[in-house]
Amino acid sequence: MPPGGSVLGEVRAAAARHDWARSYEAADAARGFDDSALEAERLDLLADAAWWLGRLDDCITAREAAYRLYDDLGETRSAGQCAVWLAEHHAFKGHAAIAGAWLRRARRSLEGDEDSVAFGALLLREAEMAHGRGGLDVALAIAEQVVQLARRLRSFDLEAEALQTAGRVLIDRRQPAEGMARLDEAMLFAVEGRLGPYSTGKVYCSMIGACEDVGDYDRADEWTEAAQRWAQEHPFSIFPGVCRVHRAIILKRRGALREAEQEAARACEELQRSRPVTSASAWIEVGDICRRLGELERAERAFAKAQEISGSSCAPLALLRLAQGKVEAADAIIQACMERATAPLARIDLLPIGVQVAVAVGDVDRASAAVDELAELLDAFDSPTGRAALGAAHGRVLLARGDPQGARVVLLDALSRWQELKVPYEAATTGTLLGQAQRECGDDEAATATFRAAAALFDQVGAGILADGPAPIVAARPRPGGLTEREVEVVRLVAKGLSNQEIATALFLSVKTVSRHLSNIFTKIGVTSRAAATAFAFEHGLMERGRTNE
């Protein structure tokens, strides 16, 4: 065997090139050094390579062995750094208790060595744990302490990670502008190429996730291209998988549904062993994207997979249940989600769904209370997407209360906000509500134009909803609300503005039969007017692809 230093030199060189497969192969082949110091370093390098290859269990096994050797050798700084990494690895797996135990062991190892990068890394993990427990003031104070330590030590990796930690805490402290500014500062290091691969990935993913949380899609677009370039250079790493989940959400918002589905599906595959909790989030995204595409059976399977991994239902599943006409099931799901969610940003995401479900079950008071809570939260977290969602939710409630004129005003504003944000699916959905309000106000011309514009947007994103023009329903297309095929035909003609007599003529039915169908339709989909049935038709993909002529 070549001298140990020479062998490890090859491993180090492969790692420096980010050739993790070669680094792992060389480190694994060199096992069994008699020199404990060399063997500890070999195991540490093996753990690094295993982590980047997504082999997290192998990574933990190697890192634990390296820790024991460093500890036996009295190399407390290296042992402490290993313990910090082990806390990080177990946190990735969702093992919070084990992660906490390793952090306590790291603190013992690093006692008296506070002026080191390893101690700064320990502090950051402690800040993250405090953040997770809701101790925002404590977490922010620790992160700021690490920023100063990193600057003294001239450690760009440590400084960038500390800045992103501080940024995320500030966002949760209802200081989004200050938080995003810290994240921008951290991103500068990454863009300049001054960070190692781990810190680069952590900062990229944190930034994209923060943009998603606060609804700053323009900022996300600025950084996403750079994140993709980085991910392409590290195809076997964990971070691209995590980043892909955030990337999928941003693509979904932008209306690139098929591309979003591909990103989310890749994340499912990349994270299934290394980070199952995030893999569940990726499956949720697949499910929600499929729902938007009208592929309800595929959505059902994806949500089932997410539930199998996480053990709980998710809010987007409530929207699928609505599309399936299972209103009570949707209500049970969203209420359980609301009980679990305490973080303000999480509730901002959930409340618009809660409004939609509450209106569907006829609990307008609960829907109104949810709108009030959303407005209060947005006074602190002034998210552009949150404001648009608030307008749409408020419009729903006003329509349910029989105030189409008030609804028209707020929905016009909400639609304008979605259009400014370039979020087409939400703009189309809001457009269907606006069309309903306009029709109930007696402005049929404006309603027709609004429904057409909404249908064009749905078609643009591939959601399977187009403007009017009678055409047969595609048999394979799912029928939401438990409607029969004949009821779908009736509701489509209602959406075109036809009277009962005109529908009867078009479908060769009696007017009495059409009236009976309408009564059944209204009961099944939980509406009380033709305008509401029209909105339902557009929201749930019942308008067939094809003609746009009147």
C-alpha positions as CSV (number, residue, x, y, z in Angstrom):
1,M,0.0,0.0,0.0
2,P,1.3,3.5,-0.8
3,P,2.1,5.7,2.2
4,G,-1.0,6.9,4.0
5,G,-0.4,10.5,3.2
6,S,-0.1,9.8,-0.5
7,V,-3.4,7.8,-0.5
8,L,-5.2,10.5,1.4
9,G,-3.8,13.1,-0.9
10,E,-5.6,11.4,-3.7
11,V,-8.8,11.4,-1.7
12,R,-8.4,15.1,-0.8
13,A,-7.7,16.0,-4.5
14,A,-10.9,14.2,-5.6
15,A,-12.9,16.1,-2.9
16,A,-11.4,19.4,-4.0
17,R,-12.6,18.7,-7.6
18,H,-16.0,17.8,-6.1
19,D,-15.6,14.3,-7.6
20,W,-17.4,12.7,-4.7
21,A,-17.6,9.2,-6.3
22,R,-13.9,9.0,-6.8
23,S,-13.2,10.5,-3.3
24,Y,-15.5,7.9,-1.7
25,E,-14.0,5.0,-3.7
26,A,-10.4,6.0,-2.8
27,A,-11.2,6.6,0.9
28,D,-13.0,3.3,1.1
29,A,-10.2,1.4,-0.6
30,A,-7.6,2.8,1.9
31,R,-9.4,1.5,5.0
32,G,-7.4,0.2,8.0
33,F,-4.5,2.6,8.6
34,D,-2.4,1.6,11.6
35,D,-1.9,5.3,12.3
36,S,-5.0,6.4,14.2
37,A,-4.7,10.0,13.1
38,L,-4.6,9.0,9.4
39,E,-7.5,6.6,9.9
40,A,-9.6,9.3,11.6
41,E,-8.9,11.7,8.7
42,R,-9.7,8.9,6.2
43,L,-13.1,8.3,7.9
44,D,-13.8,12.0,8.0
45,L,-13.2,12.3,4.2
46,L,-15.2,9.2,3.6
47,A,-18.1,10.7,5.5
48,D,-17.9,13.9,3.4
49,A,-18.0,12.0,0.2
50,A,-20.9,9.7,1.4
51,W,-22.9,12.8,2.4
52,W,-22.6,14.4,-1.1
53,L,-23.5,11.1,-2.7
54,G,-26.7,10.9,-0.6
55,R,-25.5,7.9,1.4
56,L,-26.4,9.4,4.7
57,D,-26.4,6.2,6.8
58,D,-22.8,5.4,5.5
59,C,-21.9,9.0,6.2
60,I,-23.1,8.8,9.8
61,T,-21.3,5.5,10.4
62,A,-18.0,6.8,9.1
63,R,-18.3,10.1,11.0
64,E,-19.1,8.4,14.3
65,A,-16.0,6.2,13.9
66,A,-13.9,9.3,13.1
67,Y,-15.3,11.1,16.1
68,R,-14.3,8.2,18.4
69,L,-10.7,8.2,17.0
70,Y,-10.3,11.9,17.3
71,D,-11.7,11.8,20.9
72,D,-9.3,9.0,21.8
73,L,-6.4,11.0,20.3
74,G,-7.4,14.0,22.4
75,E,-7.9,16.1,19.2
76,T,-10.8,17.9,20.7
77,R,-11.4,20.5,17.9
78,S,-11.6,17.7,15.3
79,A,-13.8,15.6,17.6
80,G,-16.0,18.6,18.2
81,Q,-16.4,19.4,14.5
82,C,-17.3,15.8,13.9
83,A,-19.9,16.0,16.6
84,V,-21.4,19.2,15.0
85,W,-21.6,17.4,11.6
86,L,-23.3,14.4,13.3
87,A,-25.9,16.7,14.8
88,E,-26.5,18.2,11.3
89,H,-26.8,14.7,9.7
90,H,-29.3,13.5,12.3
91,A,-31.3,16.7,11.9
92,F,-31.5,16.0,8.2
93,K,-33.0,12.7,9.0
94,G,-35.5,14.3,11.4
95,H,-33.9,12.8,14.5
96,A,-34.1,15.9,16.7
97,A,-33.2,14.2,20.0
98,I,-30.1,12.5,18.6
99,A,-29.1,15.8,17.0
100,G,-29.4,17.6,20.3
101,A,-27.3,14.9,22.1
102,W,-24.5,15.3,19.5
103,L,-24.6,19.1,20.0
104,R,-24.1,18.7,23.7
105,R,-21.2,16.4,23.1
106,A,-19.7,18.9,20.7
107,R,-20.0,21.7,23.3
108,R,-18.0,19.5,25.8
109,S,-15.3,18.8,23.2
110,L,-15.0,22.5,22.2
111,E,-15.0,23.9,25.7
112,G,-12.2,26.4,26.0
113,D,-11.8,26.6,22.2
114,E,-14.4,29.3,21.6
115,D,-12.3,31.3,19.1
116,S,-12.6,28.7,16.3
117,V,-14.7,27.9,13.2
118,A,-15.7,24.6,14.8
119,F,-17.2,26.5,17.8
120,G,-18.9,28.9,15.5
121,A,-20.5,26.0,13.6
122,L,-21.7,24.6,17.0
123,L,-23.3,27.9,17.9
124,L,-25.1,28.1,14.5
125,R,-26.6,24.6,15.1
126,E,-27.7,25.7,18.5
127,A,-29.2,28.9,17.0
128,E,-31.1,26.7,14.5
129,M,-32.5,24.5,17.3
130,A,-33.6,27.6,19.3
131,H,-35.2,28.9,16.1
132,G,-37.1,25.6,15.7
133,R,-38.4,25.8,19.3
134,G,-39.6,29.4,18.7
135,G,-36.8,31.1,20.6
136,L,-36.3,33.8,18.0
137,D,-34.5,36.3,20.2
138,V,-32.1,33.8,21.4
139,A,-31.5,32.4,17.9
140,L,-30.9,35.9,16.5
141,A,-28.4,36.8,19.2
142,I,-26.4,33.6,18.6
143,A,-26.4,34.2,14.9
144,E,-25.2,37.7,15.2
145,Q,-22.4,36.5,17.6
146,V,-21.3,34.0,15.0
147,V,-21.2,36.7,12.3
148,Q,-18.7,38.7,14.4
149,L,-16.7,35.6,15.2
150,A,-16.6,34.6,11.5
151,R,-15.3,38.1,10.5
152,R,-12.6,37.9,13.1
153,L,-11.5,34.5,11.8
154,R,-11.9,35.5,8.1
155,S,-14.1,32.5,7.5
156,F,-16.4,33.3,4.6
157,D,-18.3,30.0,4.9
158,L,-19.1,30.6,8.6
159,E,-20.1,34.2,7.9
160,A,-22.4,33.3,5.1
161,E,-24.1,30.6,7.0
162,A,-24.5,32.9,10.0
163,L,-26.0,35.6,7.8
164,Q,-28.5,33.2,6.3
165,T,-29.5,32.0,9.8
166,A,-30.0,35.5,11.0
167,G,-32.0,36.3,7.9
168,R,-34.4,33.4,8.4
169,V,-34.9,34.3,12.1
170,L,-35.5,38.0,11.2
171,I,-38.2,36.9,8.7
172,D,-39.9,34.9,11.4
173,R,-39.6,37.9,13.8
174,R,-41.8,39.8,11.3
175,Q,-38.8,41.8,9.9
176,P,-38.9,40.4,6.4
177,A,-37.0,43.4,4.8
178,E,-34.1,43.1,7.2
179,G,-34.1,39.3,6.9
180,M,-34.0,39.3,3.1
181,A,-31.2,41.9,3.2
182,R,-29.1,39.5,5.3
183,L,-29.8,36.7,2.9
184,D,-28.7,38.9,0.0
185,E,-25.5,39.6,1.7
186,A,-24.9,35.9,2.3
187,M,-25.7,35.2,-1.4
188,L,-22.9,37.6,-2.5
189,F,-20.3,35.2,-1.1
190,A,-21.8,32.3,-3.0
191,V,-22.1,34.3,-6.3
192,E,-18.4,35.3,-5.9
193,G,-17.4,31.7,-5.6
194,R,-15.9,32.3,-2.2
195,L,-17.7,29.5,-0.4
196,G,-17.2,25.8,-0.2
197,P,-19.9,23.5,-1.7
198,Y,-21.8,22.9,1.6
199,S,-22.1,26.5,2.5
200,T,-22.9,27.4,-1.1
201,G,-25.8,24.9,-1.2
202,K,-27.1,25.9,2.2
203,V,-27.2,29.6,1.4
204,Y,-28.8,29.0,-2.1
205,C,-31.5,26.8,-0.7
206,S,-32.2,29.1,2.2
207,M,-32.6,32.1,-0.1
208,I,-35.0,30.4,-2.4
209,G,-37.0,29.1,0.5
210,A,-37.2,32.5,2.0
211,C,-38.3,34.0,-1.3
212,E,-41.0,31.4,-1.4
213,D,-42.1,32.2,2.2
214,V,-42.4,35.9,1.7
215,G,-43.7,35.7,-1.9
216,D,-40.8,37.6,-3.4
217,Y,-40.7,35.8,-6.8
218,D,-38.7,38.5,-8.6
219,R,-35.9,38.1,-6.1
220,A,-36.2,34.3,-6.4
221,D,-35.9,34.6,-10.2
222,E,-32.7,36.6,-9.8
223,W,-31.0,33.9,-7.8
224,T,-32.6,30.8,-9.3
225,E,-30.4,30.7,-12.4
226,A,-27.3,30.8,-10.3
227,A,-28.7,28.0,-8.1
228,Q,-29.4,25.9,-11.1
229,R,-25.9,26.3,-12.4
230,W,-24.5,25.3,-9.0
231,A,-26.8,22.2,-8.8
232,Q,-25.8,21.1,-12.3
233,E,-22.2,21.0,-11.1
234,H,-23.2,18.9,-8.1
235,P,-25.6,16.3,-9.5
236,F,-25.2,13.8,-6.7
237,S,-25.5,16.1,-3.7
238,I,-28.3,16.4,-1.2
239,F,-28.7,20.1,-1.6
240,P,-29.9,20.2,-5.2
241,G,-32.7,17.8,-4.1
242,V,-33.7,20.2,-1.3
243,C,-33.4,23.2,-3.7
244,R,-35.5,21.4,-6.2
245,V,-38.5,21.4,-3.9
246,H,-38.3,25.2,-3.6
247,R,-37.6,25.5,-7.3
248,A,-40.7,23.4,-8.1
249,I,-42.9,25.7,-5.9
250,I,-41.6,28.8,-7.7
251,L,-42.1,27.2,-11.1
252,K,-45.6,26.2,-10.1
253,R,-46.4,29.8,-9.1
254,R,-45.0,31.0,-12.5
255,G,-47.3,28.6,-14.3
256,A,-44.7,26.2,-15.6
257,L,-46.6,23.2,-14.3
258,R,-44.9,20.4,-16.2
259,E,-41.4,21.7,-15.5
260,A,-42.4,22.1,-11.8
261,E,-43.6,18.6,-11.7
262,Q,-40.3,17.3,-13.2
263,E,-38.3,19.2,-10.5
264,A,-40.5,18.0,-7.7
265,A,-40.4,14.4,-9.0
266,R,-36.6,14.5,-9.1
267,A,-36.5,15.8,-5.6
268,C,-38.7,12.9,-4.5
269,E,-36.1,10.5,-5.9
270,E,-33.0,12.3,-4.7
271,L,-34.3,12.7,-1.1
272,Q,-36.2,9.5,-0.4
273,R,-33.3,7.9,1.5
274,S,-31.3,10.9,2.7
275,R,-34.1,13.3,3.9
276,P,-37.5,11.6,3.9
277,V,-39.2,14.6,5.6
278,T,-38.3,16.8,2.6
279,S,-39.2,14.0,0.3
280,A,-42.7,14.1,1.7
281,S,-42.8,17.8,0.9
282,A,-41.7,17.0,-2.7
283,W,-44.5,14.5,-3.0
284,I,-47.0,17.1,-1.8
285,E,-45.8,19.4,-4.6
286,V,-46.2,16.7,-7.2
287,G,-49.8,16.2,-5.9
288,D,-50.7,19.8,-5.9
289,I,-49.2,20.3,-9.4
290,C,-51.2,17.3,-10.7
291,R,-54.3,18.7,-9.1
292,R,-53.8,21.9,-11.0
293,L,-53.3,20.0,-14.2
294,G,-56.6,18.2,-13.6
295,E,-54.9,14.8,-13.2
296,L,-56.7,14.0,-10.0
297,E,-55.8,10.3,-9.8
298,R,-52.1,11.0,-10.1
299,A,-52.6,13.8,-7.5
300,E,-54.3,11.2,-5.2
301,R,-51.3,8.8,-5.4
302,A,-48.8,11.6,-4.8
303,F,-50.6,12.8,-1.7
304,A,-50.9,9.2,-0.4
305,K,-47.1,8.8,-0.8
306,A,-46.5,12.0,1.2
307,Q,-48.9,10.9,3.9
308,E,-47.2,7.5,4.1
309,I,-43.8,9.3,4.7
310,S,-45.0,12.1,7.0
311,G,-47.9,10.4,8.8
312,S,-50.2,13.4,8.4
313,S,-52.4,15.0,5.8
314,C,-51.5,18.3,4.1
315,A,-53.5,21.4,3.2
316,P,-53.2,21.0,-0.6
317,L,-55.0,17.6,-0.1
318,A,-58.0,19.6,1.1
319,L,-58.1,21.3,-2.3
320,L,-58.0,17.9,-4.0
321,R,-60.9,16.8,-1.9
322,L,-62.9,19.9,-2.9
323,A,-62.2,19.1,-6.6
324,Q,-63.5,15.6,-5.9
325,G,-66.6,17.0,-4.3
326,K,-65.7,15.6,-0.8
327,V,-66.4,18.8,1.0
328,E,-66.6,17.3,4.5
329,A,-63.3,15.5,4.1
330,A,-61.7,18.7,2.9
331,D,-63.0,20.5,5.9
332,A,-61.6,17.9,8.3
333,I,-58.2,18.1,6.7
334,I,-57.8,21.9,6.7
335,Q,-59.0,22.2,10.3
336,A,-56.4,19.6,11.4
337,C,-53.7,21.5,9.5
338,M,-54.8,24.8,11.1
339,E,-54.6,23.3,14.5
340,R,-51.0,22.1,13.9
341,A,-49.7,25.3,12.3
342,T,-48.6,28.0,14.8
343,A,-45.9,29.8,12.8
344,P,-47.2,33.0,11.2
345,L,-45.8,32.3,7.8
346,A,-47.3,28.8,7.8
347,R,-50.7,30.2,8.7
348,I,-50.5,32.8,5.9
349,D,-50.2,29.9,3.5
350,L,-53.0,27.9,5.1
351,L,-55.6,30.6,5.7
352,P,-56.7,31.2,2.0
353,I,-57.3,27.4,1.7
354,G,-59.2,27.6,4.9
355,V,-61.4,30.3,3.5
356,Q,-62.1,28.4,0.4
357,V,-63.1,25.2,2.3
358,A,-65.2,27.1,4.9
359,V,-67.1,28.8,2.1
360,A,-67.7,25.4,0.4
361,V,-69.1,24.0,3.6
362,G,-71.3,27.1,4.2
363,D,-69.5,28.3,7.3
364,V,-69.2,31.9,6.1
365,D,-68.5,33.2,9.7
366,R,-65.4,30.9,9.9
367,A,-64.3,32.0,6.5
368,S,-64.7,35.7,7.5
369,A,-62.6,35.1,10.7
370,A,-59.9,33.5,8.6
371,V,-59.8,36.6,6.4
372,D,-59.5,38.8,9.4
373,E,-56.6,36.7,10.8
374,L,-54.9,36.8,7.4
375,A,-55.2,40.5,7.2
376,E,-53.7,40.9,10.7
377,L,-50.8,38.6,9.9
378,L,-50.1,40.6,6.7
379,D,-49.8,43.8,8.7
380,A,-46.5,42.3,10.1
381,F,-45.5,40.1,7.1
382,D,-46.4,42.3,4.1
383,S,-46.0,39.6,1.5
384,P,-47.0,40.6,-2.1
385,T,-48.5,37.1,-2.7
386,G,-50.2,37.2,0.7
387,R,-51.9,40.5,-0.2
388,A,-53.2,39.1,-3.5
389,A,-54.4,35.9,-1.7
390,L,-56.1,38.1,0.9
391,G,-58.0,39.9,-1.7
392,A,-59.1,36.7,-3.4
393,A,-60.2,35.2,0.0
394,H,-62.1,38.4,0.9
395,G,-63.8,38.3,-2.4
396,R,-64.9,34.7,-1.8
397,V,-66.4,35.7,1.5
398,L,-68.2,38.7,0.1
399,L,-69.7,36.6,-2.7
400,A,-70.9,34.1,-0.1
401,R,-72.5,36.9,1.9
402,G,-74.4,38.1,-1.2
403,D,-72.4,41.3,-1.7
404,P,-71.2,40.9,-5.4
405,Q,-70.5,44.6,-5.7
406,G,-68.1,44.6,-2.8
407,A,-66.6,41.4,-4.1
408,R,-66.0,42.9,-7.5
409,V,-64.0,45.8,-6.0
410,V,-61.7,43.6,-3.9
411,L,-61.3,40.9,-6.6
412,L,-60.3,43.5,-9.3
413,D,-57.5,44.6,-6.9
414,A,-56.5,40.9,-6.2
415,L,-56.5,40.1,-9.9
416,S,-54.3,43.1,-10.6
417,R,-51.9,42.0,-7.9
418,W,-51.6,38.4,-9.2
419,Q,-51.0,39.8,-12.7
420,E,-48.3,42.1,-11.5
421,L,-46.7,39.2,-9.7
422,K,-46.9,37.1,-12.9
423,V,-48.7,34.2,-11.2
424,P,-51.1,33.0,-13.8
425,Y,-52.9,30.1,-12.2
426,E,-53.9,32.2,-9.1
427,A,-54.8,35.1,-11.5
428,A,-57.1,32.7,-13.5
429,T,-58.7,31.4,-10.3
430,T,-59.3,34.9,-9.1
431,G,-60.7,35.8,-12.5
432,T,-63.3,33.1,-12.2
433,L,-64.4,34.7,-8.9
434,L,-64.4,38.1,-10.4
435,G,-66.5,36.9,-13.4
436,Q,-69.0,35.5,-10.9
437,A,-69.2,38.8,-9.1
438,Q,-69.7,40.7,-12.3
439,R,-72.4,38.4,-13.5
440,E,-74.2,38.7,-10.2
441,C,-74.0,42.4,-10.5
442,G,-75.7,42.1,-13.9
443,D,-72.7,43.0,-16.0
444,D,-72.8,40.0,-18.3
445,E,-70.5,41.6,-20.9
446,A,-67.7,42.1,-18.4
447,A,-68.3,38.7,-16.9
448,T,-68.0,37.0,-20.3
449,A,-64.7,38.9,-21.0
450,T,-63.3,38.0,-17.6
451,F,-64.2,34.3,-17.9
452,R,-62.6,34.2,-21.3
453,A,-59.4,35.8,-19.9
454,A,-59.3,33.3,-17.0
455,A,-59.8,30.4,-19.4
456,A,-56.9,31.7,-21.6
457,L,-54.7,31.7,-18.5
458,F,-55.7,28.3,-17.5
459,D,-54.9,27.0,-21.0
460,Q,-51.6,28.9,-20.9
461,V,-50.4,26.9,-17.9
462,G,-51.9,23.6,-19.2
463,A,-54.6,23.4,-16.6
464,G,-57.1,22.1,-19.2
465,I,-59.6,24.9,-19.0
466,L,-60.4,27.0,-22.0
467,A,-63.0,29.5,-23.1
468,D,-66.4,28.7,-24.2
469,G,-67.8,26.8,-27.3
470,P,-69.8,23.6,-26.9
471,A,-67.8,20.5,-27.3
472,P,-68.1,17.0,-25.9
473,I,-66.5,16.3,-22.5
474,V,-63.4,14.1,-22.8
475,A,-64.4,10.8,-21.2
476,A,-61.0,10.4,-19.4
477,R,-61.2,13.8,-17.7
478,P,-62.2,13.5,-14.1
479,R,-65.6,15.0,-13.1
480,P,-65.3,17.0,-9.9
481,G,-68.0,17.3,-7.3
482,G,-69.4,13.9,-8.0
483,L,-71.1,15.2,-11.1
484,T,-72.4,12.8,-13.7
485,E,-71.4,13.3,-17.4
486,R,-74.8,14.8,-18.2
487,E,-74.6,17.2,-15.2
488,V,-71.2,18.3,-16.5
489,E,-72.8,19.1,-19.9
490,V,-75.5,21.1,-18.2
491,V,-73.1,23.1,-16.0
492,R,-70.9,23.9,-19.0
493,L,-73.9,25.3,-20.8
494,V,-74.8,27.3,-17.7
495,A,-71.3,28.7,-17.7
496,K,-71.9,29.8,-21.3
497,G,-74.9,31.8,-20.1
498,L,-77.6,29.7,-21.6
499,S,-81.1,29.7,-20.1
500,N,-82.9,26.5,-19.0
501,Q,-84.9,26.5,-22.2
502,E,-81.8,26.9,-24.3
503,I,-80.0,24.1,-22.5
504,A,-83.0,21.9,-22.9
505,T,-83.0,22.5,-26.7
506,A,-79.2,22.0,-27.0
507,L,-79.3,18.7,-25.1
508,F,-82.7,17.4,-26.3
509,L,-84.2,17.4,-22.8
510,S,-87.3,18.9,-21.2
511,V,-87.0,22.1,-19.3
512,K,-88.2,20.2,-16.2
513,T,-85.3,17.7,-16.6
514,V,-82.9,20.5,-16.9
515,S,-84.3,22.1,-13.7
516,R,-83.8,18.8,-11.9
517,H,-80.2,18.5,-13.1
518,L,-79.5,22.0,-11.9
519,S,-81.0,21.3,-8.5
520,N,-78.7,18.2,-8.2
521,I,-75.7,20.2,-9.4
522,F,-76.2,23.0,-6.9
523,T,-76.5,20.5,-4.1
524,K,-73.4,18.5,-5.1
525,I,-71.0,21.4,-5.6
526,G,-72.4,23.5,-2.7
527,V,-73.6,26.6,-4.6
528,T,-76.9,28.5,-4.8
529,S,-76.6,30.4,-8.1
530,R,-75.9,30.0,-11.8
531,A,-73.0,32.4,-11.4
532,A,-71.4,30.3,-8.7
533,A,-71.9,27.2,-10.8
534,T,-70.1,29.0,-13.7
535,A,-67.2,29.9,-11.4
536,F,-67.0,26.2,-10.4
537,A,-66.9,25.1,-14.0
538,F,-63.9,27.3,-14.7
539,E,-62.1,26.5,-11.5
540,H,-62.4,22.7,-12.0
541,G,-61.6,22.3,-15.6
542,L,-65.0,21.7,-17.0
543,M,-64.7,24.1,-20.0
544,E,-63.4,22.1,-22.9
545,R,-60.3,22.9,-25.0
546,G,-61.0,24.4,-28.3
547,R,-63.1,27.3,-29.5
548,T,-63.0,30.7,-28.1
549,N,-65.8,32.2,-30.3
550,E,-69.1,33.2,-28.7
